[in-house]
Amino acid sequence: MPNNKKKNKRLGRFFRRIKISFKKHPYLFMTYFILRLLVIAIMVTQFFNGAYDSVFLCLLTLFLFTLPSFVEKRLKIDVPNTLEIMILLFIFAAEILGEIREYYIIYSYWDTMLHTVNGFLCGAIGIALIDILNRSDRFVFRLSPFFGAMVAFCFSMTIGVLWEFFEFAMDTFFQMDMQKDTIVPIVRSVMLHPEGRNIPVVVEVESLVVNGVDWNLGGYLDIGLIDTMKDLLVNFVGAAVFSVVGFFYIKNRGKGRFIKSLIPKKILEAETAEEEGSSVSTSEEGLK
């Protein structure tokens, strides 16, 4: 009997926490709930189909879903709900839709879109790091808004480059194809010049012969270079856009509701801002 009472109390506390979480953050709660339910359903289906690599991706996705909460609890950094929902949707779109549902193959723009969003999100994290350090008493230097935006831009681009390194390593050592091939109809190369001069010769590729088999692809296969450069280019666009946004965020000291919803901050600062907002609303009600 005592054990049953303890279990009932634990269940009661668990459901109370869920109820409180739903009331405080309904949109975030529903996003977590729906995405986790979908991932678990897909994982069970893939398990019975014998696709154990997809089961691993589902487990990895569920683990990645916990990272925003881990950052908030362990590092005491408040991740705004809007940014957290964007991160969850990004993970789901990359791992579940992109890999398991093969959106990378079905939709040619899927990978490009995700790399653009990645540059945007990493720019937000870079701006948050600079802003937190600028407001910390332990940090000796204070970066100006311009240099803060530059550091955030470089941070985002570095993450993009490291990811391309990761894709190259997976393709090289694990025989994967993360750096997708591109069909190129024209070759421009100085090595094809008959006199060996440094002048590119343009050759149209009409067919491709592989091991004696004629493949009519309309060109030859570029093994990842164009995909890598395109990914870095759109990462550049996302990083540049958010660096501009971050410049005004640091310059105006965090003003602007939209920008605030995308920049993580220390939990103490977030609680102070909420208290100030509630005190202002209370004083306004008193004046009325």
Backbone as CSV, one residue per row, in Angstrom:
resi,resn,N_x,N_y,N_z,CA_x,CA_y,CA_z,C_x,C_y,C_z
1,MET,0.806,-1.224,0.000,0.000,0.000,0.000,0.843,1.280,0.000
2,PRO,1.880,1.372,0.863,2.705,2.586,0.829,3.349,2.825,-0.532
3,ASN,3.771,1.721,-1.189,4.383,1.868,-2.516,3.385,2.412,-3.527
4,ASN,2.139,1.945,-3.441,1.104,2.438,-4.351,0.836,3.918,-4.132
5,LYS,0.871,4.334,-2.863,0.659,5.752,-2.561,1.780,6.606,-3.141
6,LYS,3.026,6.102,-3.031,4.161,6.838,-3.588,4.042,6.947,-5.094
7,LYS,3.637,5.840,-5.742,3.476,5.866,-7.198,2.386,6.850,-7.604
8,ASN,1.287,6.858,-6.852,0.187,7.776,-7.172,0.614,9.226,-6.995
9,LYS,1.428,9.475,-5.957,1.915,10.833,-5.750,2.838,11.267,-6.887
10,ARG,3.713,10.354,-7.308,4.625,10.676,-8.416,3.851,10.940,-9.689
11,LEU,2.842,10.087,-9.957,2.021,10.301,-11.147,1.270,11.622,-11.061
12,GLY,0.790,11.924,-9.858,0.079,13.187,-9.668,0.975,14.386,-9.933
13,ARG,2.218,14.336,-9.400,3.159,15.431,-9.636,3.514,15.531,-11.111
14,PHE,3.664,14.359,-11.765,4.007,14.335,-13.191,2.925,15.013,-14.021
15,PHE,1.668,14.641,-13.775,0.574,15.227,-14.553,0.359,16.697,-14.213
16,ARG,0.650,17.087,-12.979,0.553,18.508,-12.618,1.594,19.327,-13.369
17,ARG,2.831,18.772,-13.476,3.876,19.471,-14.218,3.486,19.620,-15.692
18,ILE,2.898,18.558,-16.242,2.446,18.634,-17.638,1.369,19.703,-17.801
19,LYS,0.438,19.750,-16.870,-0.647,20.734,-16.933,-0.107,22.156,-16.829
20,ILE,0.840,22.358,-15.907,1.437,23.684,-15.749,2.206,24.079,-17.000
21,SER,2.967,23.118,-17.547,3.736,23.390,-18.763,2.822,23.747,-19.924
22,PHE,1.706,23.057,-20.050,0.761,23.344,-21.133,0.146,24.732,-20.980
23,LYS,-0.177,25.107,-19.741,-0.784,26.431,-19.512,0.206,27.553,-19.774
24,LYS,1.478,27.345,-19.390,2.487,28.400,-19.565,2.920,28.543,-21.018
25,HIS,3.124,27.407,-21.698,3.630,27.443,-23.077,2.816,26.485,-23.952
26,PRO,1.568,26.832,-24.286,0.715,25.878,-25.018,1.245,25.511,-26.399
27,TYR,1.749,26.503,-27.174,2.215,26.212,-28.531,3.473,25.341,-28.517
28,LEU,4.390,25.656,-27.608,5.609,24.862,-27.494,5.296,23.442,-27.029
29,PHE,4.395,23.326,-26.063,4.012,22.018,-25.539,3.407,21.150,-26.640
30,MET,2.495,21.726,-27.430,1.844,20.972,-28.492,2.836,20.583,-29.594
31,THR,3.798,21.476,-29.868,4.825,21.149,-30.871,5.662,19.964,-30.419
32,TYR,6.115,20.012,-29.152,6.872,18.891,-28.595,6.055,17.595,-28.669
33,PHE,4.818,17.667,-28.228,3.970,16.476,-28.130,3.733,15.854,-29.508
34,ILE,3.343,16.675,-30.484,3.023,16.162,-31.822,4.262,15.593,-32.499
35,LEU,5.393,16.317,-32.429,6.609,15.849,-33.098,7.127,14.558,-32.470
36,ARG,7.120,14.481,-31.147,7.579,13.256,-30.485,6.677,12.071,-30.838
37,LEU,5.366,12.327,-30.869,4.424,11.263,-31.219,4.668,10.762,-32.638
38,LEU,4.917,11.681,-33.566,5.197,11.297,-34.949,6.495,10.495,-35.054
39,VAL,7.530,10.945,-34.347,8.825,10.248,-34.399,8.705,8.846,-33.832
40,ILE,7.996,8.704,-32.717,7.826,7.375,-32.108,7.042,6.459,-33.042
41,ALA,5.988,6.987,-33.674,5.193,6.178,-34.603,6.041,5.722,-35.791
42,ILE,6.854,6.636,-36.334,7.733,6.287,-37.459,8.790,5.273,-37.021
43,MET,9.310,5.438,-35.812,10.336,4.522,-35.297,9.781,3.104,-35.169
44,VAL,8.570,2.974,-34.654,7.959,1.654,-34.514,7.732,1.027,-35.889
45,THR,7.255,1.836,-36.836,7.019,1.330,-38.193,8.318,0.866,-38.835
46,GLN,9.382,1.666,-38.705,10.672,1.315,-39.296,11.276,0.078,-38.634
47,PHE,11.018,-0.107,-37.346,11.530,-1.287,-36.640,10.918,-2.565,-37.207
48,PHE,9.603,-2.554,-37.403,8.940,-3.741,-37.938,9.261,-3.959,-39.412
49,ASN,9.695,-2.894,-40.101,10.122,-3.037,-41.500,11.575,-3.479,-41.619
50,GLY,12.264,-3.548,-40.486,13.661,-3.974,-40.497,14.640,-2.883,-40.870
51,ALA,14.186,-1.623,-40.908,15.066,-0.493,-41.259,15.691,0.054,-39.975
52,TYR,16.710,-0.646,-39.476,17.276,-0.302,-38.181,18.097,0.988,-38.225
53,ASP,18.607,1.353,-39.401,19.297,2.630,-39.514,18.327,3.788,-39.314
54,SER,17.089,3.617,-39.805,16.054,4.642,-39.597,15.617,4.696,-38.141
55,VAL,15.615,3.528,-37.475,15.297,3.493,-36.040,16.343,4.300,-35.267
56,PHE,17.605,4.145,-35.651,18.674,4.917,-35.003,18.473,6.415,-35.219
57,LEU,18.079,6.816,-36.440,17.824,8.235,-36.720,16.672,8.761,-35.872
58,CYS,15.662,7.949,-35.658,14.534,8.364,-34.811,14.988,8.557,-33.365
59,LEU,15.812,7.633,-32.869,16.347,7.776,-31.511,17.222,9.018,-31.398
60,LEU,18.022,9.263,-32.432,18.857,10.468,-32.444,17.992,11.725,-32.439
61,THR,16.892,11.706,-33.185,15.978,12.854,-33.229,15.362,13.116,-31.862
62,LEU,14.919,12.063,-31.196,14.344,12.224,-29.852,15.369,12.795,-28.882
63,PHE,16.628,12.370,-29.033,17.697,12.918,-28.180,17.920,14.403,-28.484
64,LEU,17.964,14.760,-29.770,18.191,16.152,-30.149,17.052,17.055,-29.673
65,PHE,15.838,16.514,-29.590,14.702,17.286,-29.098,14.910,17.757,-27.656
66,THR,15.745,17.040,-26.893,15.950,17.382,-25.482,17.006,18.467,-25.283
67,LEU,17.757,18.816,-26.341,18.868,19.762,-26.182,18.426,21.151,-25.702
68,PRO,17.345,21.746,-26.273,16.937,23.071,-25.759,16.623,23.055,-24.268
69,SER,15.927,22.007,-23.799,15.620,21.905,-22.365,16.890,21.722,-21.545
70,PHE,17.843,20.954,-22.077,19.123,20.754,-21.386,19.860,22.080,-21.230
71,VAL,19.866,22.894,-22.291,20.536,24.200,-22.248,19.887,25.089,-21.201
72,GLU,18.561,25.062,-21.133,17.856,25.910,-20.169,18.121,25.474,-18.729
73,LYS,18.112,24.174,-18.473,18.255,23.681,-17.104,19.693,23.706,-16.624
74,ARG,20.630,23.273,-17.493,22.021,23.129,-17.067,22.826,24.408,-17.209
75,LEU,22.612,25.125,-18.303,23.401,26.332,-18.558,22.690,27.602,-18.114
76,LYS,21.457,27.465,-17.619,20.674,28.615,-17.142,20.510,29.674,-18.233
77,ILE,20.216,29.208,-19.442,19.987,30.118,-20.572,18.569,29.913,-21.058
78,ASP,17.809,30.979,-21.125,16.424,30.913,-21.568,16.374,30.910,-23.090
79,VAL,15.829,29.821,-23.662,15.640,29.728,-25.116,14.210,30.156,-25.411
80,PRO,14.004,31.278,-26.122,12.638,31.738,-26.410,11.815,30.667,-27.114
81,ASN,10.517,30.665,-26.845,9.643,29.634,-27.396,9.673,29.610,-28.928
82,THR,9.692,30.792,-29.546,9.708,30.850,-31.009,10.951,30.183,-31.568
83,LEU,12.107,30.489,-30.978,13.358,29.881,-31.431,13.360,28.381,-31.160
84,GLU,12.827,27.974,-30.007,12.804,26.556,-29.661,11.929,25.767,-30.637
85,ILE,10.781,26.334,-31.014,9.905,25.674,-31.986,10.604,25.570,-33.335
86,MET,11.326,26.625,-33.741,12.067,26.583,-35.002,13.133,25.489,-34.974
87,ILE,13.822,25.339,-33.842,14.862,24.309,-33.714,14.251,22.917,-33.811
88,LEU,13.122,22.704,-33.147,12.464,21.398,-33.178,12.010,21.049,-34.596
89,LEU,11.394,22.017,-35.275,10.943,21.778,-36.647,12.129,21.534,-37.581
90,PHE,13.238,22.240,-37.329,14.446,22.055,-38.141,14.987,20.628,-37.985
91,ILE,15.061,20.155,-36.748,15.553,18.790,-36.497,14.648,17.770,-37.164
92,PHE,13.328,17.947,-37.017,12.372,17.017,-37.613,12.471,17.035,-39.144
93,ALA,12.597,18.227,-39.711,12.684,18.347,-41.168,13.963,17.727,-41.715
94,ALA,15.060,17.843,-40.956,16.350,17.324,-41.424,16.445,15.810,-41.271
95,GLU,16.109,15.293,-40.097,16.326,13.876,-39.814,15.182,12.985,-40.293
96,ILE,13.954,13.370,-39.996,12.816,12.506,-40.310,12.352,12.707,-41.752
97,LEU,12.013,13.963,-42.096,11.524,14.209,-43.450,12.643,14.087,-44.481
98,GLY,13.814,14.658,-44.171,14.902,14.659,-45.129,15.499,13.287,-45.369
99,GLU,15.834,12.573,-44.280,16.523,11.291,-44.407,15.553,10.120,-44.580
100,ILE,14.624,9.963,-43.629,13.756,8.783,-43.653,12.692,8.888,-44.747
101,ARG,12.051,10.049,-44.862,11.020,10.234,-45.888,11.606,10.646,-47.237
102,GLU,12.930,10.788,-47.291,13.672,11.036,-48.524,13.284,12.350,-49.222
103,TYR,12.992,13.379,-48.415,12.673,14.688,-49.002,13.880,15.287,-49.718
104,TYR,15.093,14.898,-49.296,16.288,15.397,-49.973,16.314,14.979,-51.445
105,ILE,15.729,13.817,-51.742,15.679,13.326,-53.113,14.431,13.828,-53.834
106,ILE,13.312,13.818,-53.129,12.031,14.187,-53.756,11.990,15.665,-54.106
107,TYR,12.456,16.514,-53.171,12.413,17.966,-53.368,13.844,18.487,-53.443
108,SER,14.218,19.018,-54.579,15.598,19.467,-54.793,15.981,20.649,-53.902
109,TYR,14.977,21.415,-53.471,15.245,22.610,-52.672,15.318,22.321,-51.175
110,TRP,15.009,21.088,-50.748,14.889,20.797,-49.314,16.205,21.028,-48.575
111,ASP,17.293,20.498,-49.121,18.607,20.644,-48.497,19.030,22.111,-48.475
112,THR,18.768,22.820,-49.564,19.117,24.252,-49.634,18.359,25.050,-48.589
113,MET,17.073,24.759,-48.432,16.256,25.459,-47.442,16.786,25.236,-46.030
114,LEU,17.129,23.996,-45.716,17.589,23.685,-44.363,18.938,24.330,-44.060
115,HIS,19.827,24.383,-45.049,21.117,25.033,-44.827,20.947,26.543,-44.631
116,THR,19.971,27.130,-45.298,19.686,28.558,-45.094,19.187,28.798,-43.671
117,VAL,18.250,27.953,-43.236,17.721,28.072,-41.872,18.823,27.819,-40.847
118,ASN,19.717,26.873,-41.141,20.833,26.590,-40.232,21.706,27.822,-40.037
119,GLY,22.014,28.530,-41.140,22.787,29.767,-41.021,22.068,30.795,-40.173
120,PHE,20.752,30.866,-40.316,19.923,31.800,-39.547,19.952,31.460,-38.060
121,LEU,19.734,30.172,-37.734,19.685,29.749,-36.332,21.046,29.887,-35.652
122,CYS,22.112,29.508,-36.361,23.455,29.639,-35.777,23.820,31.111,-35.582
123,GLY,23.327,31.976,-36.467,23.524,33.414,-36.267,22.851,33.892,-34.996
124,ALA,21.649,33.374,-34.712,20.939,33.732,-33.478,21.718,33.277,-32.252
125,ILE,22.288,32.067,-32.316,23.077,31.566,-31.185,24.340,32.402,-31.011
126,GLY,24.978,32.777,-32.122,26.175,33.620,-32.040,25.887,34.973,-31.420
127,ILE,24.795,35.603,-31.834,24.400,36.891,-31.260,24.116,36.745,-29.773
128,ALA,23.454,35.641,-29.395,23.136,35.412,-27.982,24.413,35.289,-27.145
129,LEU,25.405,34.558,-27.660,26.668,34.402,-26.928,27.345,35.743,-26.710
130,ILE,27.388,36.565,-27.764,28.021,37.888,-27.648,27.256,38.760,-26.663
131,ASP,25.930,38.747,-26.754,25.118,39.594,-25.881,25.256,39.177,-24.417
132,ILE,25.284,37.854,-24.172,25.438,37.366,-22.800,26.804,37.755,-22.236
133,LEU,27.861,37.613,-23.042,29.197,37.988,-22.595,29.312,39.495,-22.378
134,ASN,28.684,40.269,-23.245,28.730,41.728,-23.099,28.091,42.183,-21.790
135,ARG,27.056,41.469,-21.362,26.339,41.871,-20.145,26.916,41.231,-18.887
136,SER,27.898,40.342,-19.056,28.493,39.660,-17.910,29.589,40.526,-17.289
137,ASP,29.628,40.553,-15.960,30.659,41.313,-15.252,32.028,40.654,-15.358
138,ARG,32.060,39.352,-15.642,33.326,38.630,-15.729,34.036,38.870,-17.050
139,PHE,33.310,39.344,-18.046,33.893,39.548,-19.370,34.531,40.925,-19.424
140,VAL,35.853,40.964,-19.636,36.591,42.225,-19.584,36.241,43.127,-20.764
141,PHE,36.165,42.557,-21.954,35.953,43.345,-23.165,34.460,43.475,-23.466
142,ARG,34.102,44.550,-24.132,32.746,44.775,-24.602,32.805,44.996,-26.103
143,LEU,32.169,44.124,-26.855,32.184,44.244,-28.307,31.111,45.224,-28.765
144,SER,31.460,46.056,-29.717,30.491,46.985,-30.300,29.462,46.190,-31.091
145,PRO,28.295,46.786,-31.391,27.276,46.069,-32.188,27.818,45.541,-33.509
146,PHE,28.694,46.321,-34.182,29.226,45.890,-35.473,30.098,44.637,-35.313
147,PHE,31.039,44.677,-34.342,31.909,43.526,-34.149,31.143,42.337,-33.581
148,GLY,30.105,42.605,-32.787,29.252,41.522,-32.302,28.567,40.801,-33.452
149,ALA,28.053,41.584,-34.406,27.409,41.000,-35.584,28.423,40.230,-36.428
150,MET,29.646,40.754,-36.533,30.682,40.065,-37.306,31.052,38.728,-36.671
151,VAL,31.180,38.717,-35.342,31.514,37.474,-34.639,30.392,36.453,-34.818
152,ALA,29.137,36.912,-34.725,28.000,36.017,-34.914,27.992,35.446,-36.328
153,PHE,28.309,36.285,-37.309,28.373,35.830,-38.699,29.470,34.768,-38.862
154,CYS,30.638,35.031,-38.316,31.756,34.075,-38.419,31.440,32.779,-37.675
155,PHE,30.749,32.886,-36.548,30.350,31.697,-35.794,29.426,30.820,-36.637
156,SER,28.440,31.437,-37.267,27.496,30.694,-38.098,28.188,30.040,-39.282
157,MET,29.094,30.775,-39.936,29.811,30.214,-41.079,30.738,29.071,-40.651
158,THR,31.340,29.192,-39.469,32.215,28.127,-38.974,31.426,26.843,-38.744
159,ILE,30.228,26.968,-38.173,29.377,25.793,-37.974,29.032,25.165,-39.323
160,GLY,28.735,26.008,-40.323,28.436,25.494,-41.658,29.614,24.748,-42.264
161,VAL,30.820,25.284,-42.099,32.021,24.633,-42.637,32.273,23.306,-41.913
162,LEU,32.132,23.292,-40.591,32.339,22.056,-39.827,31.344,20.978,-40.249
163,TRP,30.118,21.401,-40.553,29.121,20.427,-41.006,29.524,19.830,-42.359
164,GLU,30.081,20.650,-43.258,30.537,20.131,-44.545,31.716,19.172,-44.352
165,PHE,32.591,19.465,-43.387,33.658,18.529,-43.044,33.070,17.181,-42.599
166,PHE,32.021,17.269,-41.785,31.364,16.059,-41.284,30.768,15.254,-42.441
167,GLU,30.094,15.930,-43.375,29.520,15.240,-44.526,30.618,14.558,-45.354
168,PHE,31.718,15.264,-45.565,32.833,14.696,-46.336,33.408,13.464,-45.643
169,ALA,33.552,13.539,-44.320,34.096,12.410,-43.560,33.158,11.205,-43.628
170,MET,31.853,11.440,-43.515,30.891,10.336,-43.583,30.904,9.684,-44.957
171,ASP,31.023,10.505,-46.010,31.073,9.952,-47.370,32.366,9.176,-47.608
172,THR,33.466,9.660,-47.034,34.771,9.045,-47.282,34.964,7.752,-46.496
173,PHE,34.623,7.777,-45.214,34.949,6.645,-44.347,33.786,5.664,-44.142
174,PHE,32.551,6.100,-44.403,31.395,5.219,-44.174,30.576,4.979,-45.440
175,GLN,31.152,5.345,-46.592,30.527,5.085,-47.893,29.092,5.606,-47.985
176,MET,28.858,6.790,-47.448,27.547,7.416,-47.553,27.563,8.424,-48.705
177,ASP,26.439,9.091,-48.914,26.352,10.104,-49.973,25.639,11.334,-49.423
178,MET,26.226,11.927,-48.371,25.642,13.132,-47.794,25.888,14.344,-48.685
179,GLN,27.043,14.363,-49.368,27.318,15.412,-50.344,26.762,14.942,-51.692
180,LYS,25.530,15.330,-51.948,24.814,14.809,-53.105,25.482,15.217,-54.421
181,ASP,25.411,14.302,-55.404,26.005,14.557,-56.720,25.138,15.526,-57.526
182,THR,25.780,16.182,-58.478,25.102,17.106,-59.389,25.473,16.743,-60.828
183,ILE,24.475,16.708,-61.714,24.730,16.425,-63.123,25.207,17.709,-63.803
184,VAL,26.411,17.672,-64.354,27.017,18.835,-65.002,27.136,18.556,-66.502
185,PRO,26.482,19.357,-67.346,26.485,19.063,-68.791,27.728,19.558,-69.528
186,ILE,28.513,20.456,-68.904,29.660,21.060,-69.596,30.898,20.969,-68.704
187,VAL,32.033,20.607,-69.304,33.311,20.560,-68.611,34.186,21.702,-69.114
188,ARG,34.761,22.439,-68.173,35.732,23.496,-68.507,37.034,23.150,-67.815
189,SER,38.066,22.805,-68.573,39.305,22.335,-67.955,40.507,22.705,-68.814
190,VAL,41.581,23.187,-68.172,42.827,23.477,-68.880,43.591,22.197,-69.188
191,MET,43.282,21.100,-68.467,43.970,19.842,-68.704,43.615,19.234,-70.060
192,LEU,42.497,19.672,-70.624,42.076,19.145,-71.928,42.632,19.943,-73.100
193,HIS,43.409,20.998,-72.818,43.968,21.802,-73.915,45.024,20.983,-74.657
194,PRO,44.935,20.883,-75.965,45.859,20.019,-76.724,47.316,20.446,-76.632
195,GLU,47.568,21.743,-76.396,48.945,22.233,-76.327,49.426,22.403,-74.888
196,GLY,48.600,22.018,-73.918,48.996,22.105,-72.511,49.038,23.521,-71.970
197,ARG,48.318,24.451,-72.602,48.330,25.849,-72.154,47.285,26.072,-71.057
198,ASN,47.445,27.194,-70.365,46.535,27.531,-69.262,45.274,28.217,-69.803
199,ILE,44.620,27.581,-70.717,43.389,28.085,-71.319,42.335,26.982,-71.212
200,PRO,41.213,27.241,-70.539,40.201,26.190,-70.381,39.552,25.805,-71.707
201,VAL,39.403,24.525,-71.871,38.711,23.983,-73.036,37.302,23.591,-72.606
202,VAL,36.298,24.039,-73.360,34.904,23.755,-73.046,34.448,22.532,-73.828
203,VAL,33.976,21.522,-73.102,33.511,20.282,-73.723,32.112,19.967,-73.218
204,GLU,31.180,19.755,-74.135,29.832,19.340,-73.764,29.797,17.823,-73.569
205,VAL,29.241,17.409,-72.428,29.165,15.983,-72.107,27.768,15.483,-72.468
206,GLU,27.685,14.626,-73.461,26.396,14.105,-73.912,26.064,12.758,-73.273
207,SER,27.070,11.969,-72.976,26.820,10.669,-72.373,27.958,10.330,-71.417
208,LEU,27.703,9.364,-70.538,28.693,8.962,-69.534,28.809,7.443,-69.565
209,VAL,30.037,6.953,-69.686,30.278,5.514,-69.704,30.946,5.112,-68.392
210,VAL,30.299,4.226,-67.639,30.823,3.738,-66.360,30.969,2.227,-66.456
211,ASN,32.221,1.743,-66.367,32.501,0.305,-66.453,31.884,-0.323,-67.702
212,GLY,31.983,0.399,-68.796,31.480,-0.123,-70.055,29.999,0.038,-70.273
213,VAL,29.308,0.632,-69.286,27.853,0.834,-69.399,27.583,2.297,-69.715
214,ASP,26.765,2.565,-70.725,26.451,3.929,-71.153,25.294,4.472,-70.320
215,TRP,25.564,5.544,-69.579,24.542,6.194,-68.759,24.190,7.526,-69.401
216,ASN,22.990,7.659,-69.904,22.546,8.896,-70.544,21.930,9.823,-69.490
217,LEU,22.790,10.488,-68.758,22.340,11.393,-67.694,22.256,12.843,-68.164
218,GLY,22.789,13.134,-69.335,22.834,14.517,-69.797,24.045,15.261,-69.297
219,GLY,25.046,14.540,-68.792,26.261,15.166,-68.270,27.027,14.179,-67.413
220,TYR,28.064,14.690,-66.734,28.822,13.829,-65.823,28.433,14.153,-64.386
221,LEU,28.795,13.281,-63.466,28.420,13.455,-62.064,29.503,14.222,-61.316
222,ASP,29.133,15.390,-60.804,30.028,16.117,-59.900,29.856,15.519,-58.507
223,ILE,30.917,15.026,-57.904,30.805,14.287,-56.639,30.908,15.208,-55.424
224,GLY,29.945,16.091,-55.285,29.793,16.832,-54.037,30.292,18.254,-54.011
225,LEU,31.143,18.670,-54.943,31.709,20.017,-54.866,30.632,21.085,-55.009
226,ILE,29.778,20.947,-56.018,28.729,21.949,-56.247,27.752,21.964,-55.083
227,ASP,27.411,20.787,-54.554,26.504,20.708,-53.401,27.103,21.409,-52.195
228,THR,28.391,21.192,-51.947,29.064,21.825,-50.809,29.088,23.338,-50.945
229,MET,29.452,23.828,-52.123,29.533,25.270,-52.324,28.154,25.917,-52.235
230,LYS,27.136,25.234,-52.752,25.774,25.767,-52.659,25.315,25.831,-51.208
231,ASP,25.626,24.786,-50.428,25.252,24.774,-49.010,25.923,25.916,-48.256
232,LEU,27.204,26.139,-48.533,27.918,27.223,-47.856,27.383,28.589,-48.282
233,LEU,26.980,28.695,-49.534,26.444,29.966,-50.027,25.140,30.328,-49.335
234,VAL,24.211,29.362,-49.229,22.933,29.672,-48.580,23.117,29.825,-47.073
235,ASN,24.100,29.122,-46.493,24.445,29.335,-45.085,24.932,30.772,-44.883
236,PHE,25.706,31.251,-45.849,26.182,32.644,-45.846,24.998,33.614,-45.846
237,VAL,23.988,33.326,-46.665,22.819,34.210,-46.736,22.095,34.251,-45.394
238,GLY,21.835,33.074,-44.807,21.164,33.030,-43.512,21.955,33.714,-42.418
239,ALA,23.277,33.498,-42.399,24.128,34.124,-41.391,24.165,35.639,-41.565
240,ALA,24.247,36.099,-42.814,24.310,37.542,-43.076,23.019,38.232,-42.656
241,VAL,21.872,37.609,-42.962,20.581,38.206,-42.607,20.462,38.360,-41.096
242,PHE,20.803,37.297,-40.363,20.627,37.404,-38.918,21.708,38.261,-38.276
243,SER,22.857,38.389,-38.897,23.885,39.281,-38.354,23.407,40.728,-38.402
244,VAL,22.703,41.074,-39.468,22.126,42.433,-39.563,21.070,42.622,-38.475
245,VAL,20.223,41.605,-38.311,19.200,41.665,-37.253,19.871,41.781,-35.886
246,GLY,20.926,40.984,-35.658,21.632,41.010,-34.385,22.324,42.328,-34.111
247,PHE,22.804,42.989,-35.176,23.439,44.308,-35.014,22.472,45.286,-34.353
248,PHE,21.244,45.337,-34.861,20.252,46.258,-34.294,19.784,45.792,-32.915
249,TYR,19.802,44.472,-32.692,19.415,43.958,-31.376,20.400,44.426,-30.307
250,ILE,21.710,44.286,-30.586,22.722,44.724,-29.609,22.733,46.244,-29.484
251,LYS,22.590,46.934,-30.611,22.641,48.394,-30.596,21.496,48.994,-29.797
252,ASN,20.308,48.401,-29.909,19.126,48.926,-29.216,18.880,48.243,-27.882
253,ARG,19.870,47.474,-27.452,19.819,46.819,-26.136,18.605,45.906,-25.988
254,GLY,18.370,45.076,-26.987,17.339,44.048,-26.868,15.940,44.516,-27.073
255,LYS,15.730,45.689,-27.681,14.380,46.163,-27.937,13.841,45.497,-29.195
256,GLY,12.532,45.409,-29.258,11.891,44.783,-30.407,11.372,43.406,-30.070
257,ARG,10.044,43.237,-30.143,9.429,41.978,-29.723,9.853,40.813,-30.610
258,PHE,9.925,41.040,-31.926,10.270,39.950,-32.846,11.689,39.457,-32.610
259,ILE,12.640,40.390,-32.471,14.038,39.989,-32.276,14.200,39.286,-30.938
260,LYS,13.506,39.776,-29.904,13.607,39.138,-28.587,13.165,37.682,-28.616
261,SER,12.183,37.376,-29.489,11.649,36.019,-29.552,12.615,35.035,-30.195
262,LEU,13.758,35.530,-30.697,14.718,34.662,-31.385,16.082,34.616,-30.715
263,ILE,16.307,35.439,-29.688,17.625,35.519,-29.056,17.593,34.890,-27.668
264,PRO,18.360,33.820,-27.423,18.463,33.263,-26.069,19.141,34.257,-25.126
265,LYS,18.834,34.146,-23.841,19.454,35.027,-22.846,19.519,34.303,-21.515
266,LYS,20.291,34.866,-20.596,20.408,34.272,-19.268,19.046,34.265,-18.595
267,ILE,18.764,33.199,-17.847,17.438,33.054,-17.241,17.157,34.176,-16.253
268,LEU,18.179,34.631,-15.521,17.972,35.726,-14.570,17.515,36.984,-15.298
269,GLU,18.105,37.271,-16.458,17.710,38.439,-17.240,16.288,38.284,-17.753
270,ALA,15.933,37.060,-18.172,14.587,36.816,-18.675,13.546,37.020,-17.577
271,GLU,13.859,36.521,-16.360,12.927,36.676,-15.249,12.787,38.147,-14.866
272,THR,13.902,38.889,-14.904,13.854,40.314,-14.593,12.989,41.057,-15.601
273,ALA,13.145,40.707,-16.876,12.350,41.363,-17.918,10.864,41.078,-17.724
274,GLU,10.526,39.825,-17.336,9.132,39.484,-17.111,8.566,40.250,-15.912
275,GLU,9.398,40.361,-14.858,8.938,41.102,-13.678,8.711,42.564,-14.003
276,GLU,9.633,43.146,-14.791,9.467,44.542,-15.178,8.211,44.724,-16.023
277,GLY,7.962,43.756,-16.928,6.773,43.832,-17.770,5.507,43.732,-16.954
278,SER,5.497,42.841,-15.943,4.310,42.690,-15.112,4.085,43.910,-14.238
279,SER,5.198,44.524,-13.741,5.052,45.711,-12.910,4.526,46.879,-13.719
280,VAL,4.972,46.987,-14.967,4.480,48.063,-15.831,3.000,47.900,-16.111
281,SER,2.585,46.650,-16.412,1.175,46.406,-16.699,0.326,46.677,-15.466
282,THR,0.850,46.326,-14.258,0.120,46.574,-13.025,-0.064,48.055,-12.774
283,SER,1.007,48.844,-13.020,0.926,50.297,-12.816,-0.047,50.916,-13.801
284,GLU,-0.073,50.378,-15.034,-0.997,50.914,-16.027,-2.436,50.647,-15.610
285,GLU,-2.697,49.446,-15.061,-4.035,49.141,-14.585,-4.436,50.066,-13.434
286,GLY,-3.444,50.375,-12.559,-3.737,51.277,-11.454,-4.104,52.678,-11.943
287,LEU,-3.420,53.138,-13.001,-3.716,54.458,-13.555,-5.112,54.496,-14.163
288,LYS,-5.512,53.347,-14.761,-6.848,53.291,-15.352,-7.923,53.353,-14.275
